[in-house]
């Protein structure tokens, strides 16, 4: 029994180290959300930090409400891509654990 607990603790420490490394990698991973066929682009880190917004010059003198809608859509696209990238990155780490469905990692 003692060997089992020791092995479990070792696995937990390894997983913790892997999670920390993956979180650091995700901080430097950038996704690009787009709208309007790429007329508005938002670059965002997987820590949800907006790094850059690019708006096509042709939209600057255009309809303000349309531009706001395109920025909102690009932002939401970035968020979805961050969530998908994060889920893909961490799904392999938890494959050996018996976690309940729907649990979100990292906590």
Secondary structure, 3 states (H helix, E strand, C coil): CHHHHHHHHHHHHHHHHHHHHHHHHHHHCEEEEEECCCCEEEEEECCCCEEEEEECHHHCCCCHHHHHHHHHHHHHHHHHHHHHHHHHHHHCCCCCCCCCCCCCCCC
